[in-house]
């Protein structure tokens, strides 16, 4: 993605040096504790930031991993994915685009309580978000052509998802059961009364044969 000429409205603009990054850190911190209302902010677009979230959830700035977890957690609270499909760091005064290889978060732990329709599956992400899968936090499964497998995602907030890590995926699938959906037998998981299909049951049987 080509770098855009920064807008003069924000000193972060290109953010190619440590002062620019420090400015963003300062403004993100001032946005408030917890989860700021980034979906309600409409600041000017101030260019592309050389920051990338890799598929394993590692954050990079100028090609170097960001080793300070509190800093990663701070940035994660001002993330927003817009209708254009791109992901931004957003403060009340500026919006800068970053690169996301897969999903911005990774689900690194899960817990399942209850059984059947009463079952609730809870996920924890690499940046500390905890969500219960259900109508507000649906799970979706995507085919992975390069491996022939599946990649599960859970919606965390807004349009931001977490990729379910491989070990957690195996645990998640262990709670799967055959459920009829619109007249078709599906292998699926339940949480908070919602059913999330993984694959047709006959496909699972073929894979298990």
N, C-alpha and C positions, 0 to 999 in steps of 0.2 A: 504494500500500500504506500503510495507516495505521500510524503510529508506535505502538509498544507502550510501556507504562510499564516503565521499566527495573527490573531486579532489583537489590536492594541489594548482591548479592554482588560486583559489579564496579564500580569507580569509572568505567569507560568508559560503562556503562549507555546513556545517550542519546548520549553523545559529540558534543555539539553545539558544543563549543568546543575551542580549541587544546590545553588541558590534557588533555582526554579523548583526543584524537588522539595526543598525546605519550605518554600512558599505554599506549595500544595499541601504539605503535611500540616502546616499551621492552619490553613483554612479548613481542612478536613476536620482537624481537632476542634476548631471553633464551631463547627456545624452542630455540635451537641453530642452528648453521650448516648449510647444505645444506637438505635437505627434512625438516622435523620430522615425527614420526609422528602427524599430525593425525587419521588414521582411528582411532587407538587412544584418543584423548582424549574424555572425556564431561563437559565443563564445563556449568554452567548457562547457559541462554539469557538474555542480558542486553539484548535489545531490538534495534531497527533503527538502523543507522548510515546517515547521509546520504552514502553513497558509492555510486558507480555506475560500472560498466564499460560503455562505449559499444560499439557494433558494430565500430568500427574499432580497438578495443583500448585506447582512451584511458581512463584512470581519472580520475574527478571526485570531489572532496570538497566538500560544501556548494556545489555548482554550479560549482566552479572546477577546472580541470584540475590534476592533480598533476604538476608539471613535473620532479620529481626522480626519474629512472629508478631509482637505487638503492633509493628508498623503495617504488616500485611493485614492484620485484623482491622486496623483503622481504615486502610484503603478499602477493605471489603465492605465497610458500612456505607460508603458513598459510591458504590457501583450501581450502574443502571444500564439495562439493555433496552434500546429504543426500537421503534417500529422499522427502522432501516436495517435491523439485524446486527448493528454494531454495538459494542459495549463501551461505556464511558465512565470516567470518574467525574462526579458532579458535586460542585459546591454551590452556594447561593450566587456566586459571581462569575463562575466559569464552568465550561464543560470540555473535557479533553478526551479524545478517543484512544483506547488501548487495544492491544491484540489479545484475543483469546483463542487458543488452539482448538479446544474442545468445549468444555464447560468452565465457568468461572470458579466453581466449587467442586470438591470431591467429598462424597459421603464415605466416611472412614469407619463408622460404627453404626450398628443398628440393634434394636431390641424389639421383641414381639411379646405382647401381653394379651391374654385372653385367647379364645378359640372361635372359629366360625365367624359369624357376622359381628361378634363382639371383639374380634381381634383388632389390636391397634399396633401398628409398626412405627417405631420412632427412629429417626436418623439423626446422627451428629456429623457435621461437616468439619473439614480441616481448619476452618476459621472459627469454629465454635457455635455455629448456628445449630439449633435443635428444633426439628419439626416433626409433627405426627402426620404420616401419609393419610390422605383423605381427599375430600372434594376440593379443599383449598390448596392442598399440596399433593397433586396427583403424581403417580409413577407411570412412566412410559418406557417401553422396550423398543429398541431400534436394532434392526439387523446390522451386523458387522460383516460385510462381504469379504473383507480380506482374511477373516478368520473363520467365517461360517457360524460365528456365535452371535450373542446378543449383548447390547450395552444398555443397562437400565439408567434412567435419569429420574430424579425427583425434583419437583418445583420447590424452590426455597422461598422466593419472594419476587414480586413483580414478574418479570420475564426471565429471571435468573434461575438456572438449574444447577444441580449437583450431579456429576457423574458418579454412579455407585461404583466404588472400587471393586476390583476382582474378588478379593476374599469376602467382602460384604455381599456381593452379588450371589456367590454360592450359598451363603447363609440365607439370603432373601428367597432364592428359588426353592430352598428346602421347605419353605412354608407354602409352596404352591399346591393347588388342588384342582381337580377337574370341576368346572362350573359351566352350566349351560348359559350361553349368552346369545340372545336372539335366535334360538333354535340350533346353535352350534356348540358342540362340546369344546371348551377352551381350558387350557392349563393356565391358571391365574392365581393371583394373590389377593387377599382381602385386607382392608384396613379402614377403620371408622365407618363400616357399612358400605364402603365402595369396593368395586371389583376392578382389578387392573389386569387385563389379559396379557399373557406372556407369548403364547403361541397356540394354534389349534391342537387339540389333544391328539389327533391322529398323526400330526407331524412329530409330536413328542414320542409317540409310540414307535414311529419309524426310526427316530434317532436312537431309541433305547434298544431296538431289535438287534 
